[in-house]
Amino acid sequence: MDRDDLVRYLDAYLRIQDFPQDPSLNGLQVEGKRTVRKVGAAVDAGEAIFRKALEEGVDFLIVHHGLFWGKPFPIVGHHKRRLETLFAGGINLYAAHLPLDAHEEVGNNFVLARELGLVDLTPWDVGVKGRFPQPTPLLQVADRLGQLTGMQPLVHQGGLDHVETVILVSGSGTGLLPKVDADLFVTGEPKHSVFHETFERGLNVIYAGHYDTETFGVKALAAHLEAKFGLPWVFLDHPTGL
Ligand SMILES: [Zn+2]
């Protein structure tokens, strides 16, 4: 498939222009080969991931966390090596940060919410709000999240044993905790500063891993591209444990 056609499709499908608040430079960040034969999906941009992409013959790599976050920096040291690896393989690098958190078909939050069994899903900031069909034990939700992510989640129970309404914000969502109005808030990465607020407000929070809550979007997006354009894809797993 022609790279520019693929980029145009992705920019429109993910509504890349609709997230001006995103510090990520979303879209095609590094240009590689003109013809795309194999797609790679990964959470992060880094030399180890780029090397895996090179070994796998990926020529179009989609990442959630790209290389550029609104601040200029010189292309020296590890930055140079990252780009050298991409250039060596003619690998196109495409980043989708908040657009791939919020997307209602392939976004991290809607995909994870469906896997978790939530219904009545509505957008909530870049995440999603939904509910279980009936009140569900908090620890059962934590177990299910652990099965889905492969990582033992951290449970801070400040509220009820059974939960119905849930807000899910993948990655680093604690900044949104003050706005949470649900029985349970699920996010990725814990932050010490919200510990006491959680219990004082009677909230339940499950931390299911920053990396581990953000594998869903890139995988769903790559699977969508395969279904739509017949492009084979591979997930390049590089867990951070965070
Ligand atoms: Zn993230």
py3Dmol code that shows the C-alpha trace and the ligand (Angstrom):
import py3Dmol

protein = """\
ATOM      1  CA  MET A   1       0.000   0.000   0.000  1.00  0.00           C
ATOM      2  CA  ASP A   2       1.158   3.522  -0.756  1.00  0.00           C
ATOM      3  CA  ARG A   3       2.455   5.171   2.399  1.00  0.00           C
ATOM      4  CA  ASP A   4       0.852   8.548   1.738  1.00  0.00           C
ATOM      5  CA  ASP A   5      -2.542   6.923   1.173  1.00  0.00           C
ATOM      6  CA  LEU A   6      -2.167   5.045   4.456  1.00  0.00           C
ATOM      7  CA  VAL A   7      -1.159   8.205   6.333  1.00  0.00           C
ATOM      8  CA  ARG A   8      -4.108  10.123   4.878  1.00  0.00           C
ATOM      9  CA  TYR A   9      -6.464   7.335   5.916  1.00  0.00           C
ATOM     10  CA  LEU A  10      -5.066   7.161   9.455  1.00  0.00           C
ATOM     11  CA  ASP A  11      -5.081  10.942   9.965  1.00  0.00           C
ATOM     12  CA  ALA A  12      -8.770  11.054   9.027  1.00  0.00           C
ATOM     13  CA  TYR A  13      -9.841   7.849  10.820  1.00  0.00           C
ATOM     14  CA  LEU A  14      -8.135   8.862  14.079  1.00  0.00           C
ATOM     15  CA  ARG A  15      -9.158  12.542  13.736  1.00  0.00           C
ATOM     16  CA  ILE A  16      -5.553  13.561  14.334  1.00  0.00           C
ATOM     17  CA  GLN A  17      -6.398  17.271  13.949  1.00  0.00           C
ATOM     18  CA  ASP A  18      -8.989  17.216  16.758  1.00  0.00           C
ATOM     19  CA  PHE A  19      -6.478  17.117  19.644  1.00  0.00           C
ATOM     20  CA  PRO A  20      -4.617  20.462  19.654  1.00  0.00           C
ATOM     21  CA  GLN A  21      -3.974  20.060  23.405  1.00  0.00           C
ATOM     22  CA  ASP A  22      -1.841  16.968  22.801  1.00  0.00           C
ATOM     23  CA  PRO A  23       1.900  17.658  23.262  1.00  0.00           C
ATOM     24  CA  SER A  24       2.587  14.649  21.027  1.00  0.00           C
ATOM     25  CA  LEU A  25       3.389  15.359  17.388  1.00  0.00           C
ATOM     26  CA  ASN A  26       0.711  13.044  16.052  1.00  0.00           C
ATOM     27  CA  GLY A  27       0.819  11.626  12.545  1.00  0.00           C
ATOM     28  CA  LEU A  28       3.796  10.592  10.420  1.00  0.00           C
ATOM     29  CA  GLN A  29       6.892  11.522  12.455  1.00  0.00           C
ATOM     30  CA  VAL A  30       9.610   9.875  10.376  1.00  0.00           C
ATOM     31  CA  GLU A  31       9.363   9.077   6.684  1.00  0.00           C
ATOM     32  CA  GLY A  32      10.530   5.699   5.411  1.00  0.00           C
ATOM     33  CA  LYS A  33       9.694   3.490   2.426  1.00  0.00           C
ATOM     34  CA  ARG A  34       7.078   4.608  -0.077  1.00  0.00           C
ATOM     35  CA  THR A  35       5.408   1.196  -0.259  1.00  0.00           C
ATOM     36  CA  VAL A  36       4.056  -0.366   2.933  1.00  0.00           C
ATOM     37  CA  ARG A  37       4.014  -4.169   3.103  1.00  0.00           C
ATOM     38  CA  LYS A  38       4.048  -4.866   6.833  1.00  0.00           C
ATOM     39  CA  VAL A  39       2.754  -2.881   9.788  1.00  0.00           C
ATOM     40  CA  GLY A  40       4.232  -2.942  13.294  1.00  0.00           C
ATOM     41  CA  ALA A  41       2.325  -1.916  16.424  1.00  0.00           C
ATOM     42  CA  ALA A  42       4.096  -0.854  19.619  1.00  0.00           C
ATOM     43  CA  VAL A  43       3.351   1.242  22.681  1.00  0.00           C
ATOM     44  CA  ASP A  44       6.632   3.144  22.832  1.00  0.00           C
ATOM     45  CA  ALA A  45       9.278   4.563  20.527  1.00  0.00           C
ATOM     46  CA  GLY A  46      12.788   3.434  21.439  1.00  0.00           C
ATOM     47  CA  GLU A  47      15.838   1.853  19.908  1.00  0.00           C
ATOM     48  CA  ALA A  48      15.021  -1.656  21.193  1.00  0.00           C
ATOM     49  CA  ILE A  49      11.580  -1.472  19.575  1.00  0.00           C
ATOM     50  CA  PHE A  50      12.972  -0.056  16.338  1.00  0.00           C
ATOM     51  CA  ARG A  51      15.478  -2.949  16.215  1.00  0.00           C
ATOM     52  CA  LYS A  52      12.655  -5.450  16.626  1.00  0.00           C
ATOM     53  CA  ALA A  53      10.783  -3.695  13.823  1.00  0.00           C
ATOM     54  CA  LEU A  54      13.887  -3.956  11.637  1.00  0.00           C
ATOM     55  CA  GLU A  55      14.238  -7.695  12.374  1.00  0.00           C
ATOM     56  CA  GLU A  56      10.551  -8.275  11.627  1.00  0.00           C
ATOM     57  CA  GLY A  57      10.709  -6.451   8.279  1.00  0.00           C
ATOM     58  CA  VAL A  58       8.217  -3.798   9.424  1.00  0.00           C
ATOM     59  CA  ASP A  59       8.088  -0.774   7.134  1.00  0.00           C
ATOM     60  CA  PHE A  60       5.289   1.133   8.876  1.00  0.00           C
ATOM     61  CA  LEU A  61       5.492   1.311  12.657  1.00  0.00           C
ATOM     62  CA  ILE A  62       2.550   2.686  14.649  1.00  0.00           C
ATOM     63  CA  VAL A  63       3.316   3.792  18.213  1.00  0.00           C
ATOM     64  CA  HIS A  64       1.249   5.365  20.980  1.00  0.00           C
ATOM     65  CA  HIS A  65       4.182   7.308  22.461  1.00  0.00           C
ATOM     66  CA  GLY A  66       6.196   8.851  19.626  1.00  0.00           C
ATOM     67  CA  LEU A  67       9.539  10.631  19.564  1.00  0.00           C
ATOM     68  CA  PHE A  68       8.430  14.257  19.647  1.00  0.00           C
ATOM     69  CA  TRP A  69       6.642  15.972  22.545  1.00  0.00           C
ATOM     70  CA  GLY A  70       6.656  19.671  21.780  1.00  0.00           C
ATOM     71  CA  LYS A  71      10.219  20.447  22.809  1.00  0.00           C
ATOM     72  CA  PRO A  72      13.140  20.704  20.366  1.00  0.00           C
ATOM     73  CA  PHE A  73      16.238  18.634  21.073  1.00  0.00           C
ATOM     74  CA  PRO A  74      19.453  17.948  19.164  1.00  0.00           C
ATOM     75  CA  ILE A  75      19.672  14.673  17.276  1.00  0.00           C
ATOM     76  CA  VAL A  76      22.717  13.382  19.155  1.00  0.00           C
ATOM     77  CA  GLY A  77      23.513  10.298  21.231  1.00  0.00           C
ATOM     78  CA  HIS A  78      20.568   7.956  21.689  1.00  0.00           C
ATOM     79  CA  HIS A  79      18.305  10.203  19.607  1.00  0.00           C
ATOM     80  CA  LYS A  80      20.686   9.782  16.672  1.00  0.00           C
ATOM     81  CA  ARG A  81      20.804   6.017  17.134  1.00  0.00           C
ATOM     82  CA  ARG A  82      17.026   5.789  17.208  1.00  0.00           C
ATOM     83  CA  LEU A  83      16.727   7.595  13.882  1.00  0.00           C
ATOM     84  CA  GLU A  84      19.628   5.626  12.360  1.00  0.00           C
ATOM     85  CA  THR A  85      17.762   2.409  13.159  1.00  0.00           C
ATOM     86  CA  LEU A  86      14.591   3.673  11.497  1.00  0.00           C
ATOM     87  CA  PHE A  87      16.519   4.886   8.434  1.00  0.00           C
ATOM     88  CA  ALA A  88      18.417   1.579   8.171  1.00  0.00           C
ATOM     89  CA  GLY A  89      15.106  -0.242   7.718  1.00  0.00           C
ATOM     90  CA  GLY A  90      13.316   2.468   5.760  1.00  0.00           C
ATOM     91  CA  ILE A  91      10.747   2.333   8.565  1.00  0.00           C
ATOM     92  CA  ASN A  92       7.960   4.905   8.610  1.00  0.00           C
ATOM     93  CA  LEU A  93       7.111   5.990  12.161  1.00  0.00           C
ATOM     94  CA  TYR A  94       3.528   7.036  12.843  1.00  0.00           C
ATOM     95  CA  ALA A  95       2.453   8.276  16.297  1.00  0.00           C
ATOM     96  CA  ALA A  96      -1.081   8.515  17.704  1.00  0.00           C
ATOM     97  CA  HIS A  97      -1.301   9.578  21.347  1.00  0.00           C
ATOM     98  CA  LEU A  98      -4.553  11.148  22.620  1.00  0.00           C
ATOM     99  CA  PRO A  99      -6.380  10.328  19.352  1.00  0.00           C
ATOM    100  CA  LEU A 100      -5.719   6.662  20.129  1.00  0.00           C
ATOM    101  CA  ASP A 101      -6.810   7.014  23.764  1.00  0.00           C
ATOM    102  CA  ALA A 102     -10.138   8.564  22.841  1.00  0.00           C
ATOM    103  CA  HIS A 103     -11.143   6.700  19.664  1.00  0.00           C
ATOM    104  CA  GLU A 104     -14.471   4.897  20.049  1.00  0.00           C
ATOM    105  CA  GLU A 105     -13.612   1.910  17.826  1.00  0.00           C
ATOM    106  CA  VAL A 106      -9.913   1.257  18.323  1.00  0.00           C
ATOM    107  CA  GLY A 107      -8.929   3.526  21.237  1.00  0.00           C
ATOM    108  CA  ASN A 108      -7.224   2.117  24.344  1.00  0.00           C
ATOM    109  CA  ASN A 109     -10.148   2.957  26.608  1.00  0.00           C
ATOM    110  CA  PHE A 110     -13.139   1.830  24.557  1.00  0.00           C
ATOM    111  CA  VAL A 111     -11.392  -1.430  23.594  1.00  0.00           C
ATOM    112  CA  LEU A 112     -10.409  -2.188  27.195  1.00  0.00           C
ATOM    113  CA  ALA A 113     -13.891  -1.230  28.449  1.00  0.00           C
ATOM    114  CA  ARG A 114     -15.512  -3.693  26.048  1.00  0.00           C
ATOM    115  CA  GLU A 115     -13.058  -6.440  27.027  1.00  0.00           C
ATOM    116  CA  LEU A 116     -13.883  -5.740  30.661  1.00  0.00           C
ATOM    117  CA  GLY A 117     -17.595  -6.203  29.999  1.00  0.00           C
ATOM    118  CA  LEU A 118     -18.726  -2.606  30.529  1.00  0.00           C
ATOM    119  CA  VAL A 119     -21.879  -1.407  28.780  1.00  0.00           C
ATOM    120  CA  ASP A 120     -23.472   1.986  27.974  1.00  0.00           C
ATOM    121  CA  LEU A 121     -20.086   3.407  27.011  1.00  0.00           C
ATOM    122  CA  THR A 122     -19.777   7.177  26.627  1.00  0.00           C
ATOM    123  CA  PRO A 123     -16.662   9.312  26.083  1.00  0.00           C
ATOM    124  CA  TRP A 124     -15.242  10.798  29.288  1.00  0.00           C
ATOM    125  CA  ASP A 125     -12.350  13.227  28.639  1.00  0.00           C
ATOM    126  CA  VAL A 126      -9.930  11.066  26.578  1.00  0.00           C
ATOM    127  CA  GLY A 127     -11.266   7.993  28.363  1.00  0.00           C
ATOM    128  CA  VAL A 128     -14.608   6.286  28.714  1.00  0.00           C
ATOM    129  CA  LYS A 129     -17.379   5.949  31.247  1.00  0.00           C
ATOM    130  CA  GLY A 130     -19.539   2.836  31.434  1.00  0.00           C
ATOM    131  CA  ARG A 131     -21.176   0.429  33.836  1.00  0.00           C
ATOM    132  CA  PHE A 132     -21.328  -3.239  34.627  1.00  0.00           C
ATOM    133  CA  PRO A 133     -24.740  -4.810  33.926  1.00  0.00           C
ATOM    134  CA  GLN A 134     -24.913  -5.550  37.654  1.00  0.00           C
ATOM    135  CA  PRO A 135     -22.837  -4.564  40.718  1.00  0.00           C
ATOM    136  CA  THR A 136     -19.569  -6.490  40.476  1.00  0.00           C
ATOM    137  CA  PRO A 137     -17.041  -7.260  43.231  1.00  0.00           C
ATOM    138  CA  LEU A 138     -14.115  -4.852  43.025  1.00  0.00           C
ATOM    139  CA  LEU A 139     -11.587  -7.649  43.378  1.00  0.00           C
ATOM    140  CA  GLN A 140     -13.227  -9.577  40.548  1.00  0.00           C
ATOM    141  CA  VAL A 141     -12.741  -6.518  38.323  1.00  0.00           C
ATOM    142  CA  ALA A 142      -9.099  -6.358  39.388  1.00  0.00           C
ATOM    143  CA  ASP A 143      -8.647 -10.061  38.543  1.00  0.00           C
ATOM    144  CA  ARG A 144     -10.197  -9.581  35.125  1.00  0.00           C
ATOM    145  CA  LEU A 145      -7.929  -6.583  34.452  1.00  0.00           C
ATOM    146  CA  GLY A 146      -4.941  -8.680  35.478  1.00  0.00           C
ATOM    147  CA  GLN A 147      -5.980 -11.400  33.030  1.00  0.00           C
ATOM    148  CA  LEU A 148      -6.411  -8.870  30.218  1.00  0.00           C
ATOM    149  CA  THR A 149      -3.132  -7.048  30.781  1.00  0.00           C
ATOM    150  CA  GLY A 150      -0.942  -9.834  32.134  1.00  0.00           C
ATOM    151  CA  MET A 151       0.066  -7.557  34.989  1.00  0.00           C
ATOM    152  CA  GLN A 152      -1.024  -7.692  38.631  1.00  0.00           C
ATOM    153  CA  PRO A 153      -3.025  -4.493  39.185  1.00  0.00           C
ATOM    154  CA  LEU A 154      -2.723  -2.283  42.248  1.00  0.00           C
ATOM    155  CA  VAL A 155      -6.039  -1.781  44.071  1.00  0.00           C
ATOM    156  CA  HIS A 156      -6.719   1.218  46.305  1.00  0.00           C
ATOM    157  CA  GLN A 157     -10.104   0.539  47.843  1.00  0.00           C
ATOM    158  CA  GLY A 158     -11.541   3.668  49.393  1.00  0.00           C
ATOM    159  CA  GLY A 159     -15.113   2.837  48.417  1.00  0.00           C
ATOM    160  CA  LEU A 160     -17.648   0.015  48.175  1.00  0.00           C
ATOM    161  CA  ASP A 161     -16.889  -3.699  47.749  1.00  0.00           C
ATOM    162  CA  HIS A 162     -19.137  -3.870  44.692  1.00  0.00           C
ATOM    163  CA  VAL A 163     -18.930  -1.425  41.802  1.00  0.00           C
ATOM    164  CA  GLU A 164     -21.249  -0.569  38.959  1.00  0.00           C
ATOM    165  CA  THR A 165     -20.154   2.694  37.300  1.00  0.00           C
ATOM    166  CA  VAL A 166     -16.592   2.819  35.997  1.00  0.00           C
ATOM    167  CA  ILE A 167     -14.383   5.489  34.440  1.00  0.00           C
ATOM    168  CA  LEU A 168     -11.382   4.255  32.532  1.00  0.00           C
ATOM    169  CA  VAL A 169      -8.429   6.421  31.457  1.00  0.00           C
ATOM    170  CA  SER A 170      -5.459   4.487  30.118  1.00  0.00           C
ATOM    171  CA  GLY A 171      -1.856   5.448  30.850  1.00  0.00           C
ATOM    172  CA  SER A 172      -1.288   8.333  33.218  1.00  0.00           C
ATOM    173  CA  GLY A 173      -4.790   9.401  34.275  1.00  0.00           C
ATOM    174  CA  THR A 174      -4.391  10.522  37.881  1.00  0.00           C
ATOM    175  CA  GLY A 175      -4.566  14.190  36.839  1.00  0.00           C
ATOM    176  CA  LEU A 176      -8.258  13.561  36.110  1.00  0.00           C
ATOM    177  CA  LEU A 177      -8.995  12.033  39.537  1.00  0.00           C
ATOM    178  CA  PRO A 178     -10.575  15.264  40.899  1.00  0.00           C
ATOM    179  CA  LYS A 179     -13.287  14.970  38.192  1.00  0.00           C
ATOM    180  CA  VAL A 180     -14.040  11.282  38.787  1.00  0.00           C
ATOM    181  CA  ASP A 181     -17.674  10.562  39.673  1.00  0.00           C
ATOM    182  CA  ALA A 182     -18.010   6.787  39.496  1.00  0.00           C
ATOM    183  CA  ASP A 183     -17.750   3.759  41.796  1.00  0.00           C
ATOM    184  CA  LEU A 184     -14.403   2.877  40.261  1.00  0.00           C
ATOM    185  CA  PHE A 185     -11.625   4.707  38.426  1.00  0.00           C
ATOM    186  CA  VAL A 186      -9.261   2.577  36.384  1.00  0.00           C
ATOM    187  CA  THR A 187      -6.053   4.098  35.101  1.00  0.00           C
ATOM    188  CA  GLY A 188      -2.544   2.937  34.319  1.00  0.00           C
ATOM    189  CA  GLU A 189       0.154   4.563  36.387  1.00  0.00           C
ATOM    190  CA  PRO A 190      -0.123   5.374  40.107  1.00  0.00           C
ATOM    191  CA  LYS A 191       0.875   8.718  41.567  1.00  0.00           C
ATOM    192  CA  HIS A 192       1.711   9.172  45.208  1.00  0.00           C
ATOM    193  CA  SER A 193       0.097  12.599  45.466  1.00  0.00           C
ATOM    194  CA  VAL A 194      -3.461  11.280  44.979  1.00  0.00           C
ATOM    195  CA  PHE A 195      -3.256   8.473  47.557  1.00  0.00           C
ATOM    196  CA  HIS A 196      -5.021  10.300  50.392  1.00  0.00           C
ATOM    197  CA  GLU A 197      -7.595  11.965  48.146  1.00  0.00           C
ATOM    198  CA  THR A 198      -8.668   8.511  46.936  1.00  0.00           C
ATOM    199  CA  PHE A 199      -9.550   7.311  50.422  1.00  0.00           C
ATOM    200  CA  GLU A 200     -10.850  10.652  51.716  1.00  0.00           C
ATOM    201  CA  ARG A 201     -13.353  10.805  48.859  1.00  0.00           C
ATOM    202  CA  GLY A 202     -14.360   7.166  49.194  1.00  0.00           C
ATOM    203  CA  LEU A 203     -13.158   6.278  45.698  1.00  0.00           C
ATOM    204  CA  ASN A 204     -11.960   2.949  44.376  1.00  0.00           C
ATOM    205  CA  VAL A 205      -8.963   3.182  42.065  1.00  0.00           C
ATOM    206  CA  ILE A 206      -7.298   0.351  40.192  1.00  0.00           C
ATOM    207  CA  TYR A 207      -3.886   0.964  38.634  1.00  0.00           C
ATOM    208  CA  ALA A 208      -3.491  -1.543  35.822  1.00  0.00           C
ATOM    209  CA  GLY A 209      -0.152  -0.366  34.403  1.00  0.00           C
ATOM    210  CA  HIS A 210       0.713   2.493  32.048  1.00  0.00           C
ATOM    211  CA  TYR A 211       2.200   0.220  29.407  1.00  0.00           C
ATOM    212  CA  ASP A 212      -0.312  -2.545  29.997  1.00  0.00           C
ATOM    213  CA  THR A 213      -3.403  -0.364  29.558  1.00  0.00           C
ATOM    214  CA  GLU A 214      -1.999   1.069  26.321  1.00  0.00           C
ATOM    215  CA  THR A 215      -1.307  -2.054  24.267  1.00  0.00           C
ATOM    216  CA  PHE A 216      -4.992  -2.321  23.294  1.00  0.00           C
ATOM    217  CA  GLY A 217      -5.207   0.681  20.967  1.00  0.00           C
ATOM    218  CA  VAL A 218      -2.220   0.040  18.710  1.00  0.00           C
ATOM    219  CA  LYS A 219      -3.209  -3.635  18.398  1.00  0.00           C
ATOM    220  CA  ALA A 220      -6.840  -2.809  17.561  1.00  0.00           C
ATOM    221  CA  LEU A 221      -5.715  -0.184  15.049  1.00  0.00           C
ATOM    222  CA  ALA A 222      -3.306  -2.581  13.321  1.00  0.00           C
ATOM    223  CA  ALA A 223      -6.020  -5.269  13.202  1.00  0.00           C
ATOM    224  CA  HIS A 224      -8.370  -2.686  11.676  1.00  0.00           C
ATOM    225  CA  LEU A 225      -5.789  -1.923   8.952  1.00  0.00           C
ATOM    226  CA  GLU A 226      -5.423  -5.619   8.220  1.00  0.00           C
ATOM    227  CA  ALA A 227      -9.203  -6.028   7.886  1.00  0.00           C
ATOM    228  CA  LYS A 228      -9.518  -2.931   5.704  1.00  0.00           C
ATOM    229  CA  PHE A 229      -6.406  -3.114   3.512  1.00  0.00           C
ATOM    230  CA  GLY A 230      -5.072  -6.666   3.977  1.00  0.00           C
ATOM    231  CA  LEU A 231      -1.818  -5.423   5.523  1.00  0.00           C
ATOM    232  CA  PRO A 232      -0.125  -8.017   7.739  1.00  0.00           C
ATOM    233  CA  TRP A 233       0.989  -6.748  11.129  1.00  0.00           C
ATOM    234  CA  VAL A 234       2.973  -7.717  14.170  1.00  0.00           C
ATOM    235  CA  PHE A 235       2.818  -6.482  17.785  1.00  0.00           C
ATOM    236  CA  LEU A 236       6.253  -5.527  19.085  1.00  0.00           C
ATOM    237  CA  ASP A 237       5.933  -6.150  22.818  1.00  0.00           C
ATOM    238  CA  HIS A 238       8.338  -4.380  25.143  1.00  0.00           C
ATOM    239  CA  PRO A 239       6.720  -4.179  28.599  1.00  0.00           C
ATOM    240  CA  THR A 240       8.044  -1.554  30.986  1.00  0.00           C
ATOM    241  CA  GLY A 241       6.432  -2.950  34.147  1.00  0.00           C
ATOM    242  CA  LEU A 242       5.196   0.554  34.867  1.00  0.00           C
TER     243      LEU A 242
END
"""
ligand_1 = """\
1
ZN
Zn 0.682 6.847 27.750
"""
view = py3Dmol.view(width=600, height=400)
view.addModel(protein, "pdb")
view.setStyle({"model": 0}, {"cartoon": {"style": "trace"}})
view.addModel(ligand_1, "xyz")
view.setStyle({"model": 1}, {"stick": {}})
view.zoomTo()
view.show()
